[in-house]
Structure formats: C-alpha cells, structure tokens
Amino acid sequence: MSYIDMNNAKPGDEVYVIYRNPHVPSVANVKAAEIVQHPKDPNALALFLNETFHVIEDDDALFSTSEAAQQAYDDHFFNSYDE
C-alpha cells in the first residue's frame, strides 16, 4: 500500500484516511484530507479534515491515493471477516 512517509510530508500535501464518524463509531469512510502546519505548534504538522484540525498520531495510516485507502478499508472491514 502507498502509505505517506511523514518524514517527507509537507503542508499542502493531499492524503487519504479512513475516518470513523465520531457520532456513529460503526460508520467509517475514506476521506481526503490536507496536511497543514499545526495551528499551535510551528514545528509540527496536522491534518485538516472536515473543516477541523487533527493531530497526526503515530498509528494513523495516511495514504497517497484514494485507491490505496479504499483497498485498506476493504481489507480491514470486509476481507478480515472472510476467514
């Protein structure tokens, strides 16, 4: 899969994430997001997703294409149950 290497990420990069709806945790979608300068830490980056800044965590999976994110989504939510 084509994960984003955060060492090479820069503000303005478009990424794709699997985003869980905070109001309905059983709902998840592939969403486009933008890497931006963290609004409170000039030495850090953040995600701008759904008109909100999100801290990028070590376990976040950021994908370079929507297809890669969709494949990860399908693998996680569908293929893991086929076993």
C-alpha positions in Angstrom: 0.0 0.0 0.0 1.1 3.5 -0.6 1.4 5.0 2.9 2.6 8.6 3.4 6.1 8.8 4.9 5.7 11.6 7.4 9.4 12.5 7.1 8.7 13.7 3.6 5.3 15.2 4.2 4.8 18.9 3.8 1.9 21.4 4.2 -0.3 21.3 1.2 0.0 17.5 0.5 -3.3 15.8 -0.1 -3.7 12.5 1.7 -6.5 10.0 2.2 -7.6 8.5 5.5 -10.1 6.0 6.8 -12.2 8.2 9.1 -14.6 7.0 11.7 -17.6 9.1 12.3 -17.3 10.3 16.0 -21.1 10.3 16.4 -21.6 6.9 14.9 -18.5 4.8 15.6 -19.7 1.9 13.4 -19.5 4.1 10.3 -16.2 4.7 8.5 -15.4 6.2 5.2 -12.4 7.1 3.0 -11.9 10.8 3.1 -9.5 13.3 1.6 -7.5 15.5 4.0 -4.7 18.0 3.7 -1.5 18.1 5.6 -1.2 21.6 7.2 1.0 23.4 9.6 -0.2 22.6 13.2 -2.1 25.7 14.3 -0.5 25.8 17.7 2.9 24.2 17.1 5.0 25.6 14.3 7.3 22.6 14.4 4.5 20.1 13.8 2.1 19.1 11.1 -1.6 18.3 11.4 -4.5 17.1 9.3 -7.2 19.3 8.1 -10.3 17.1 7.7 -13.9 18.0 7.8 -13.1 21.7 8.5 -11.2 20.6 11.6 -7.5 20.3 12.6 -6.5 16.8 13.8 -3.2 15.9 15.4 -1.4 13.3 13.4 -0.8 10.3 15.7 1.9 7.6 15.2 -0.7 5.0 14.5 -2.6 7.0 11.8 -2.5 5.5 8.4 -2.2 8.2 5.7 -2.5 7.1 2.1 -1.2 8.8 -1.0 -4.2 7.8 -3.2 -7.9 7.2 -2.6 -7.4 3.7 -4.2 -4.8 2.7 -1.6 -7.1 3.9 1.2 -10.1 2.1 -0.3 -8.1 -1.1 -0.6 -7.0 -0.9 3.1 -10.6 -0.1 4.1 -11.9 -3.2 2.1 -9.1 -5.4 3.6 -9.9 -4.3 7.1 -13.7 -4.2 7.0 -14.5 -6.9 4.6 -11.7 -9.3 4.0 -10.8 -9.8 7.7 -14.3 -11.3 8.2 -14.0 -13.8 5.3 -11.5 -16.0 7.3 
